[in-house]
């Protein structure tokens, strides 16, 4: 959440959920896509085994979500929250499958799964190496580029760069560039992030930000560019205008020299 004091932008960081919980919604998109695209008559043994693990993990999550929705109090939710399914117990099996036949399509899916499951960068190293060497042109990688930035693993930037370098499709290339730009922005590498967002803004006019999104990559990139150029910590806050609770018009500059707290809220 961002606050403004004396016209200077400051940031208050809120508590983050565990990586496994935060990634689950994004991961489901990849897993479901992989399952739906698999043809039983052409699947390899590795693909079938990876798919079986995916389904087990998905079933556990769905069961946990049903229990969360059935909770009748915050106390019940608090007790259930730590019991959310994690990917950890499936990591050894996925790792074995990935390494047993690294060129297999199923190994590519397992590698991406392991990248999202990794609790630290070192755990993702081998999986990223296999993806770079054998699976850059795979459908599974194409489906993953929209959320790989969310892993926040530094080595994923090299994976995205390699993907972008060999990708002839403008839509996929621009989408991957957007993901890479978001990684640099997350790391406060604003110069590189701005350069990449500018590239996305030039090329993303007719490309949806995500599947079924009404916002284009051009619009999304321009939004990030505005933030990077105007809303970083230490920059002077924009002179916003509004109406107070009694209908009086005001500008932020009217309160120059005073401490201002902006309270943003929403419902999800």
Secondary structure, 3 states (H helix, E strand, C coil): CEEEECCEEEECCCCCCCHHHHHHHHHHHHHHHHHHHCCCCCCCHHHHHHHHHHHHHHHHHHHHHHHHHHCCCHHHHHHHHCCCCCCHHHHHHHHHHHHHCCCCHHHHHHHHHHHHHCCCHHHHHHHHHHHHHHCCCCHHHHHHCCCHHHHCCCHHHHHHHHHHHHCCCHHHHHHHHHHHHHHHHHCCCHHHHHHHHHHHHHHCCCCECCCCCCCEHHHHHHHHHHHHHHCCCCCECCCCEEECCCCCEEEHHHHCCCECCCCCCCCC
